[in-house]
Amino acid sequence: MLYRIMTVIGGLVFVAALFALLWFFCRKFLQHHGVTDQVSDRATVLATWTFAGISVGLVFAVVGAFVLGPWAFYRTLRGHDVNISEGAAIWWGFGIVLASMAITGLGFFGFLMAVGAY
């Protein structure tokens, strides 16, 4: 029973870590493209909608996260007046989603191995 509780708590921590990684990568993306006005707020909005896209995509199928996450990133980015082409915005969104999901997934599987659940 203790392992189940630890796994649930660990899962919640890794959900928070996924959002934190998305926020960090969105912030770096905006800074890289010359956005200087309200970078933290814009990164939060961008990460929130990207996280929502990933979450909805994970409900349907794991592959859906890699479709809806970048799409949500692209749609939200259009409202931030960043000078980037539409295709590049989608690829940047895919890269941010892929990097965030990979880092979080590897960390979570390592956690599962550490508690003996995997």
C-alpha positions as CSV (number, residue, x, y, z in Angstrom):
1,M,0.0,0.0,0.0
2,L,2.9,2.4,0.8
3,Y,4.3,1.9,-2.8
4,R,0.9,2.9,-4.3
5,I,0.7,6.0,-2.2
6,M,4.3,6.9,-3.1
7,T,3.6,6.3,-6.8
8,V,0.5,8.5,-6.8
9,I,2.4,11.3,-5.0
10,G,5.4,10.8,-7.3
11,G,3.1,11.0,-10.3
12,L,1.7,14.3,-9.1
13,V,5.2,15.6,-8.6
14,F,6.1,14.6,-12.1
15,V,2.9,16.3,-13.5
16,A,4.1,19.5,-11.9
17,A,7.6,18.9,-13.3
18,L,6.1,18.5,-16.8
19,F,4.4,21.9,-16.5
20,A,7.6,23.5,-15.1
21,L,9.6,22.1,-18.0
22,L,7.0,23.4,-20.5
23,W,7.1,26.8,-18.8
24,F,11.0,26.9,-18.9
25,F,11.2,25.9,-22.5
26,C,8.4,28.3,-23.5
27,R,10.2,31.1,-21.7
28,K,13.5,30.3,-23.4
29,F,11.7,30.1,-26.8
30,L,10.2,33.6,-26.3
31,Q,13.5,35.1,-25.2
32,H,15.2,33.5,-28.1
33,H,12.7,35.2,-30.5
34,G,13.2,38.6,-28.9
35,V,10.2,38.9,-26.7
36,T,11.0,41.1,-23.7
37,D,7.7,42.4,-22.5
38,Q,6.0,40.3,-19.8
39,V,8.0,37.2,-20.7
40,S,7.0,35.2,-17.6
41,D,3.3,35.9,-18.1
42,R,3.4,35.0,-21.7
43,A,5.4,31.9,-21.0
44,T,2.8,30.9,-18.4
45,V,-0.1,31.3,-20.9
46,L,1.9,29.5,-23.6
47,A,2.8,26.6,-21.2
48,T,-0.7,26.4,-19.8
49,W,-2.3,25.9,-23.2
50,T,0.4,23.6,-24.4
51,F,0.0,21.5,-21.2
52,A,-3.8,21.4,-21.8
53,G,-3.2,20.2,-25.4
54,I,-0.9,17.5,-24.1
55,S,-3.3,16.4,-21.4
56,V,-6.3,16.1,-23.8
57,G,-4.0,14.3,-26.3
58,L,-3.0,11.8,-23.6
59,V,-6.6,11.0,-22.9
60,F,-7.3,9.9,-26.4
61,A,-4.0,8.2,-27.2
62,V,-0.4,8.9,-26.3
63,V,0.3,10.0,-29.9
64,G,-2.4,12.6,-29.5
65,A,-0.2,14.5,-27.1
66,F,2.3,15.1,-29.8
67,V,-0.4,16.4,-32.1
68,L,-2.6,18.5,-29.8
69,G,0.4,19.9,-27.7
70,P,2.2,21.5,-30.7
71,W,-1.1,22.6,-32.1
72,A,-2.1,24.4,-28.8
73,F,1.4,25.9,-28.7
74,Y,1.0,27.2,-32.3
75,R,-2.5,28.6,-31.7
76,T,-1.5,30.4,-28.5
77,L,1.7,31.7,-30.0
78,R,-0.2,33.4,-32.8
79,G,-1.7,35.8,-30.1
80,H,1.8,36.8,-28.9
81,D,3.0,38.6,-32.0
82,V,6.2,36.6,-32.2
83,N,8.0,36.9,-35.6
84,I,8.1,33.3,-36.7
85,S,6.6,31.4,-39.5
86,E,3.6,29.1,-38.9
87,G,5.6,25.9,-39.8
88,A,8.5,26.8,-37.6
89,A,6.1,27.5,-34.7
90,I,4.6,24.1,-35.0
91,W,8.0,22.4,-35.1
92,W,9.2,24.5,-32.1
93,G,6.0,23.4,-30.3
94,F,6.7,19.8,-31.2
95,G,10.3,20.0,-30.0
96,I,9.2,21.6,-26.7
97,V,6.5,19.0,-26.2
98,L,8.9,16.1,-27.1
99,A,11.7,17.4,-24.8
100,S,9.4,18.0,-21.9
101,M,7.7,14.7,-22.2
102,A,10.9,12.8,-22.7
103,I,12.6,14.3,-19.6
104,T,9.5,13.8,-17.5
105,G,9.0,10.3,-18.7
106,L,12.5,9.2,-18.1
107,G,12.4,10.7,-14.6
108,F,9.1,9.0,-13.8
109,F,10.3,5.6,-15.0
110,G,13.5,6.1,-12.9
111,F,11.3,6.9,-9.9
112,L,9.1,3.8,-10.5
113,M,12.3,1.7,-10.6
114,A,13.5,3.3,-7.4
115,V,10.4,2.4,-5.5
116,G,10.2,-1.0,-7.0
117,A,7.0,-0.6,-8.9
118,Y,8.6,-1.2,-12.3
